[in-house]
Amino acid sequence: MTTVFYASTLFGAMSLAAAIDDGAFGEGRRVLLVSNNAVIPEVAVPLDGAPGFSALRSRFDEVHSWNDLIAPLHPSDWRARVIEVPMLERLVNARLGLGAVDELVLESIAVPPARTIAGLVRDCPITVYSDGLMSYGPTRDPLPAEIFRRITRLLHLDLVPGLTPLLLSEYGVPAATISEAAFLAVVAEVTATAPDMLAAEAMILGQYLSALEIVTPEEEAALHESMLRGLAARGHRTVVFKPHPAAGRGHARLLRAAAAPLGVRLLVAGESVPAEACFAALRPELVVGCFSTALVTAGRYFGLQVATHGTDLVLERLTPYENSNRIPVTIVDALLPRLSADGPVDRPSEPDIQALVSTVGYCMQADAYPGLRPDAIDFDPRYFKRKRLEALDLLPKPTALSRFRKRLRSAL
């Protein structure tokens, strides 16, 4: 029995290791494909080169680099053309020595490289595993029948207890959780291999929002500086910054320059050290970020105080409305306390998160999830766009008279 796994992040690989330890996969040969999806992979640490990966390596019989296999093409961009699939399927099988594959285990099935791999490793069932909050959102793009008919289950961490994942639900794919105990045991293994980290009172989680073109590089730097000012105002004098593995080192350099005038000592965690290892080793008093999944794992699995900052900007900037980051930022914004730049942490009134996520998910992909259409909607401009609701007939469209009155009021 041969099972082929694919992972692009250390968090995803930890989730896979936890699922294996949890008994989600049978015995037999396990082949792991890893990819580096950074904008410039050549200057980023690959997954299998990260210090913590050594703790996970024993779960797999073989590890292969997808980047090396398709070089010089980029994993996030390359798709096999239909006419090339039979030939490339044979080439991949021969290069990796796969033979008959009994199960394929993928993350982010809707986009390359996972979708590309699914098209080249065929004739076997597919398990999709989620490495973050995106499991609670709708499937990003429609899947061809030759792929979605093969998907047998969705494995995910229970990041928001009681919230049901939307991902792949339109295809009737059942969801199952990876146990908390198995995940924390894997985190402990990875933490033991991480470099020694100096103690810090608080922690800032970086993302790569500008690389995704959600905000400009200057705005992302300003967000980090605003988080740092908020922590300084709360009296924290030693702060560790955890850059996102795909973001590069520019954010850390800019934040260091902002720390000195605030009287803050800024430490920078290694890009390849997972945030969860930092939580376990440092136990910071407060963890702040924008909408990183790690904010949720910090509170859910490590009992740390967390706060979000900048979600209002991201919610405003996300385009199109179907952007797959919308559900993660909505969940974090709705459930977590919010840190102000001058220090206070305010907790929003807790909504019916299942109803909110279902309604936002419907508005994102109405054709795929008609059963989620609400009978009525409480229009909150923070999470919904009026034009989107009007297009879906959830709000009445403005009449010519109402538009005239609006223009008249604006002119007065």
C-alpha positions as CSV (number, residue, x, y, z in Angstrom):
1,M,0.0,0.0,0.0
2,T,1.4,3.4,-1.1
3,T,0.1,6.7,0.2
4,V,1.3,9.9,-1.4
5,F,1.2,13.1,0.8
6,Y,1.7,16.7,-0.2
7,A,2.6,19.6,2.0
8,S,3.9,23.1,1.5
9,T,4.2,24.4,5.0
10,L,5.6,23.1,8.3
11,F,2.2,23.7,9.9
12,G,0.6,21.5,7.2
13,A,3.3,18.9,7.7
14,M,2.7,18.9,11.5
15,S,-1.0,18.4,10.8
16,L,-0.2,15.4,8.5
17,A,2.0,13.9,11.2
18,A,-0.7,14.4,13.8
19,A,-3.2,12.7,11.5
20,I,-0.8,9.8,10.9
21,D,-0.2,9.4,14.6
22,D,-4.0,9.6,15.1
23,G,-4.5,6.6,12.9
24,A,-6.1,8.4,10.0
25,F,-4.0,6.5,7.5
26,G,-3.1,2.8,7.3
27,E,0.2,1.1,7.3
28,G,2.4,0.9,4.1
29,R,4.8,3.0,2.2
30,R,4.4,6.8,2.7
31,V,5.8,9.2,0.2
32,L,5.9,12.9,1.0
33,L,6.0,15.6,-1.8
34,V,7.0,19.0,-0.5
35,S,6.9,22.3,-2.3
36,N,8.1,25.8,-1.7
37,N,5.5,28.2,-2.9
38,A,7.3,31.5,-1.8
39,V,7.3,34.2,-4.5
40,I,11.1,33.5,-4.9
41,P,11.5,29.9,-3.8
42,E,15.3,30.1,-4.4
43,V,15.8,32.4,-1.5
44,A,13.3,30.8,1.0
45,V,14.0,27.9,3.3
46,P,12.3,24.8,1.9
47,L,9.9,22.8,4.1
48,D,12.2,19.8,4.3
49,G,15.1,22.2,5.2
50,A,13.3,23.7,8.2
51,P,14.8,22.8,11.6
52,G,11.6,21.3,12.9
53,F,11.1,19.0,9.9
54,S,13.6,16.5,11.3
55,A,11.0,15.7,14.0
56,L,8.5,14.8,11.4
57,R,10.7,13.0,8.9
58,S,10.3,9.5,10.5
59,R,6.6,9.4,9.5
60,F,7.6,9.1,5.9
61,D,9.6,6.6,3.9
62,E,10.6,9.0,1.2
63,V,10.6,12.8,0.8
64,H,10.7,14.4,-2.7
65,S,10.8,18.1,-3.8
66,W,8.0,19.1,-6.2
67,N,10.1,22.2,-7.0
68,D,13.0,20.1,-8.1
69,L,10.8,17.9,-10.2
70,I,9.2,20.7,-12.2
71,A,12.2,23.2,-12.1
72,P,12.5,25.9,-13.4
73,L,8.7,26.3,-13.3
74,H,6.9,27.8,-10.2
75,P,4.7,25.3,-8.3
76,S,1.9,27.9,-7.8
77,D,1.8,28.7,-11.5
78,W,2.4,25.5,-13.5
79,R,-0.4,23.3,-14.6
80,A,-0.1,20.4,-17.0
81,R,-1.9,20.9,-20.3
82,V,-4.6,18.3,-21.0
83,I,-2.6,16.9,-24.0
84,E,0.4,16.5,-21.8
85,V,-1.2,14.7,-18.8
86,P,-0.7,11.0,-20.0
87,M,3.0,11.6,-20.7
88,L,3.6,13.6,-17.5
89,E,1.7,11.1,-15.4
90,R,4.2,8.4,-16.6
91,L,7.2,10.6,-16.1
92,V,6.2,11.6,-12.5
93,N,5.4,8.0,-11.6
94,A,8.8,6.8,-13.0
95,R,10.8,9.7,-11.4
96,L,9.3,9.1,-8.0
97,G,9.0,5.3,-8.3
98,L,5.4,5.4,-7.2
99,G,3.9,2.4,-8.8
100,A,0.2,1.8,-7.8
101,V,-0.9,4.6,-5.4
102,D,-3.7,3.7,-3.0
103,E,-4.4,7.2,-1.6
104,L,-3.4,10.8,-2.4
105,V,-3.4,13.3,0.5
106,L,-3.5,17.0,-0.5
107,E,-3.9,20.5,0.9
108,S,-5.5,23.4,-1.1
109,I,-7.1,21.1,-3.6
110,A,-8.6,23.9,-5.8
111,V,-5.2,25.5,-6.8
112,P,-1.8,24.4,-8.0
113,P,0.3,22.6,-7.1
114,A,-2.2,20.4,-5.3
115,R,-4.7,20.4,-8.2
116,T,-1.8,19.8,-10.6
117,I,-0.6,16.8,-8.5
118,A,-4.2,15.4,-8.4
119,G,-4.3,15.5,-12.2
120,L,-1.0,13.6,-12.5
121,V,-1.5,11.0,-9.7
122,R,-4.7,9.5,-10.9
123,D,-7.0,6.5,-10.3
124,C,-6.8,6.7,-6.5
125,P,-9.0,8.2,-3.7
126,I,-8.1,11.7,-2.4
127,T,-8.1,12.9,1.2
128,V,-8.0,16.6,1.5
129,Y,-6.5,18.1,4.7
130,S,-6.8,21.7,5.8
131,D,-3.9,23.5,7.4
132,G,-5.9,26.5,8.7
133,L,-9.0,28.5,8.9
134,M,-9.7,28.2,5.2
135,S,-11.4,24.9,5.9
136,Y,-14.4,26.9,7.2
137,G,-14.8,28.8,3.9
138,P,-16.2,27.7,0.6
139,T,-14.3,25.8,-2.0
140,R,-12.3,28.5,-3.9
141,D,-13.0,27.2,-7.5
142,P,-15.2,24.5,-9.0
143,L,-13.4,21.2,-9.3
144,P,-13.7,19.0,-12.3
145,A,-15.6,15.8,-11.9
146,E,-12.5,13.6,-12.3
147,I,-11.2,15.2,-9.1
148,F,-14.1,15.8,-6.8
149,R,-15.5,12.3,-7.4
150,R,-12.3,10.9,-5.9
151,I,-12.4,13.0,-2.7
152,T,-13.5,10.8,0.2
153,R,-12.9,13.0,3.3
154,L,-11.7,16.3,4.7
155,L,-9.4,16.2,7.7
156,H,-9.0,19.4,9.7
157,L,-8.0,20.7,13.1
158,D,-11.0,21.7,15.3
159,L,-9.9,25.3,15.4
160,V,-13.3,26.8,16.1
161,P,-15.3,24.2,18.1
162,G,-18.9,23.8,16.9
163,L,-18.2,25.4,13.5
164,T,-18.7,23.1,10.5
165,P,-16.3,23.4,7.6
166,L,-17.8,24.6,4.3
167,L,-14.9,23.4,2.2
168,L,-16.0,20.6,-0.2
169,S,-19.4,20.3,1.5
170,E,-21.1,21.0,-1.9
171,Y,-19.7,17.7,-3.1
172,G,-20.9,15.8,0.0
173,V,-17.4,15.3,1.3
174,P,-17.6,14.4,5.1
175,A,-15.3,16.2,7.5
176,A,-13.3,14.6,10.3
177,T,-11.1,16.3,12.9
178,I,-7.5,15.7,13.8
179,S,-7.3,15.2,17.6
180,E,-5.9,18.0,19.8
181,A,-3.7,15.5,21.7
182,A,-2.0,14.2,18.6
183,F,-1.4,17.7,17.3
184,L,0.0,19.0,20.6
185,A,2.3,16.0,20.8
186,V,3.7,16.7,17.4
187,V,4.2,20.4,18.3
188,A,6.1,19.3,21.4
189,E,8.4,17.2,19.2
190,V,9.0,20.1,16.8
191,T,9.6,22.5,19.7
192,A,12.3,20.3,21.1
193,T,14.3,20.7,17.8
194,A,13.8,24.5,17.5
195,P,16.7,26.8,18.2
196,D,16.9,28.4,21.7
197,M,14.6,31.4,21.9
198,L,15.0,34.4,24.3
199,A,12.1,35.1,26.6
200,A,9.7,37.7,25.4
201,E,6.6,39.3,27.0
202,A,4.5,39.6,23.8
203,M,4.5,38.3,20.2
204,I,3.6,39.8,16.8
205,L,2.6,37.4,14.0
206,G,3.5,38.5,10.6
207,Q,1.7,37.5,7.4
208,Y,2.4,38.3,3.7
209,L,-0.6,40.6,3.0
210,S,1.3,42.8,0.5
211,A,2.6,39.8,-1.4
212,L,-1.1,38.8,-1.8
213,E,-1.8,42.4,-3.0
214,I,-4.4,42.9,-0.2
215,V,-2.5,45.9,1.1
216,T,0.6,47.8,-0.1
217,P,4.0,47.0,1.5
218,E,3.9,50.4,3.2
219,E,0.5,49.6,4.7
220,E,1.6,46.2,5.9
221,A,4.7,47.8,7.6
222,A,2.4,50.4,9.2
223,L,0.2,47.6,10.5
224,H,3.1,45.9,12.2
225,E,4.3,49.2,13.6
226,S,0.8,49.9,14.9
227,M,0.7,46.5,16.6
228,L,4.1,47.3,18.2
229,R,2.9,50.6,19.5
230,G,-0.2,49.0,21.0
231,L,2.0,46.5,22.8
232,A,4.4,49.2,24.0
233,A,1.4,51.2,25.3
234,R,0.4,48.2,27.4
235,G,3.9,48.1,29.0
236,H,5.5,45.3,27.0
237,R,9.2,46.0,26.6
238,T,10.4,42.7,25.0
239,V,8.5,41.6,21.9
240,V,9.2,38.8,19.5
241,F,8.3,39.1,15.8
242,K,7.4,35.9,14.0
243,P,7.7,36.5,10.2
244,H,5.6,34.4,7.8
245,P,7.8,31.9,6.1
246,A,6.8,33.3,2.7
247,A,7.2,36.9,3.5
248,G,11.0,37.4,3.5
249,R,13.0,39.5,6.0
250,G,12.0,43.0,4.9
251,H,9.2,43.3,7.5
252,A,11.5,42.4,10.4
253,R,14.1,45.1,9.3
254,L,11.4,47.8,9.2
255,L,10.0,46.7,12.5
256,R,13.4,46.8,14.2
257,A,13.7,50.4,13.2
258,A,10.4,51.3,14.7
259,A,11.1,49.5,18.0
260,A,13.9,51.6,19.3
261,P,12.0,54.9,19.5
262,L,9.3,53.1,21.5
263,G,11.8,51.7,24.0
264,V,11.0,48.1,22.9
265,R,13.5,45.3,22.5
266,L,12.5,43.5,19.3
267,L,13.5,39.8,18.8
268,V,13.0,38.0,15.6
269,A,12.1,34.3,15.5
270,G,13.4,32.2,12.6
271,E,11.3,32.2,9.5
272,S,11.2,28.4,9.5
273,V,10.3,28.0,13.2
274,P,6.5,27.4,13.4
275,A,4.5,29.9,15.4
276,E,3.2,27.0,17.6
277,A,6.7,26.1,18.7
278,C,7.2,29.8,19.8
279,F,3.9,29.6,21.7
280,A,5.0,26.4,23.5
281,A,8.6,27.6,24.3
282,L,7.9,31.3,25.1
283,R,4.4,31.4,26.6
284,P,4.0,35.1,25.7
285,E,1.5,37.2,27.7
286,L,-0.1,38.5,24.6
287,V,-0.1,37.4,20.9
288,V,-1.2,39.9,18.3
289,G,-1.6,39.6,14.6
290,C,-4.0,40.4,11.7
291,F,-5.9,37.2,10.9
292,S,-3.3,34.5,11.0
293,T,-4.5,31.0,11.8
294,A,-1.8,31.0,14.5
295,L,-3.8,33.5,16.4
296,V,-6.5,30.9,16.8
297,T,-4.1,28.0,17.6
298,A,-2.5,30.3,20.3
299,G,-5.7,30.7,22.1
300,R,-7.3,27.3,21.3
301,Y,-4.4,25.0,22.0
302,F,-2.1,27.0,24.2
303,G,-4.5,29.0,26.3
304,L,-2.7,32.3,25.5
305,Q,-4.3,35.8,25.4
306,V,-4.6,36.9,21.8
307,A,-5.7,40.0,20.0
308,T,-6.3,41.0,16.4
309,H,-5.4,44.3,14.7
310,G,-6.0,45.6,11.2
311,T,-8.9,43.3,10.2
312,D,-11.1,46.3,9.4
313,L,-8.6,47.4,6.7
314,V,-8.3,43.8,5.3
315,L,-12.1,43.3,5.2
316,E,-12.4,46.6,3.3
317,R,-9.7,45.8,0.8
318,L,-10.4,42.1,0.0
319,T,-11.4,41.8,-3.6
320,P,-13.2,40.1,-5.2
321,Y,-15.8,39.3,-2.6
322,E,-15.0,35.6,-3.3
323,N,-11.4,36.0,-2.1
324,S,-10.7,32.9,-0.1
325,N,-9.1,34.9,2.8
326,R,-12.6,36.4,3.6
327,I,-13.7,33.6,5.9
328,P,-10.5,33.5,7.9
329,V,-10.5,37.2,8.5
330,T,-14.2,37.2,9.3
331,I,-13.8,34.5,11.9
332,V,-10.9,36.2,13.6
333,D,-12.5,39.6,13.5
334,A,-15.8,38.3,14.9
335,L,-14.4,36.1,17.7
336,L,-11.1,37.6,18.9
337,P,-10.4,40.7,21.0
338,R,-9.1,43.8,19.1
339,L,-5.9,45.6,20.0
340,S,-5.9,49.4,19.5
341,A,-2.7,51.3,18.6
342,D,-2.9,53.1,22.0
343,G,-3.1,49.9,24.0
344,P,-6.7,48.9,25.0
345,V,-7.9,45.5,24.1
346,D,-11.7,45.4,23.3
347,R,-13.7,42.2,22.9
348,P,-16.5,42.4,20.3
349,S,-19.9,41.1,21.2
350,E,-19.8,37.4,20.2
351,P,-22.0,36.6,17.2
352,D,-23.7,33.4,16.0
353,I,-20.5,32.4,14.2
354,Q,-22.1,29.5,12.3
355,A,-24.8,31.8,10.9
356,L,-22.3,34.5,10.1
357,V,-19.9,32.1,8.3
358,S,-22.7,30.4,6.5
359,T,-24.1,33.7,5.2
360,V,-20.7,35.1,4.2
361,G,-19.9,31.7,2.5
362,Y,-23.2,31.9,0.6
363,C,-22.5,35.4,-0.6
364,M,-19.1,34.3,-1.7
365,Q,-20.2,31.3,-3.7
366,A,-24.0,31.5,-4.0
367,D,-24.3,29.0,-6.9
368,A,-22.4,26.3,-5.0
369,Y,-24.2,26.7,-1.7
370,P,-27.9,27.5,-2.5
371,G,-29.0,25.8,0.7
372,L,-27.1,28.4,2.8
373,R,-29.2,31.3,1.5
374,P,-30.7,33.1,4.6
375,D,-34.4,34.0,4.8
376,A,-33.4,37.5,5.9
377,I,-30.1,39.3,6.6
378,D,-28.9,41.7,9.3
379,F,-26.8,43.9,7.0
380,D,-23.4,44.6,8.7
381,P,-21.2,46.6,6.4
382,R,-18.2,45.2,8.1
383,Y,-18.8,41.7,6.6
384,F,-21.1,42.3,3.7
385,K,-21.0,44.6,0.6
386,R,-24.3,46.2,-0.2
387,K,-23.9,45.7,-3.9
388,R,-23.2,42.1,-3.3
389,L,-26.4,41.7,-1.3
390,E,-28.4,43.6,-3.9
391,A,-27.0,41.3,-6.7
392,L,-28.2,38.3,-4.7
393,D,-31.6,39.9,-3.9
394,L,-30.9,39.9,-0.2
395,L,-31.4,43.6,-0.1
396,P,-33.7,45.6,-2.4
397,K,-32.0,47.3,-5.3
398,P,-32.2,51.1,-5.2
399,T,-34.8,52.8,-7.4
400,A,-34.2,55.7,-9.7
401,L,-35.9,58.0,-7.1
402,S,-33.8,56.8,-4.2
403,R,-30.6,57.2,-6.3
404,F,-31.7,60.8,-7.1
405,R,-32.4,61.6,-3.5
406,K,-28.9,60.2,-2.5
407,R,-27.2,62.4,-5.1
408,L,-29.2,65.4,-3.9
409,R,-28.2,64.8,-0.3
410,S,-24.6,64.5,-1.3
411,A,-24.8,67.8,-3.2
412,L,-26.3,69.7,-0.3
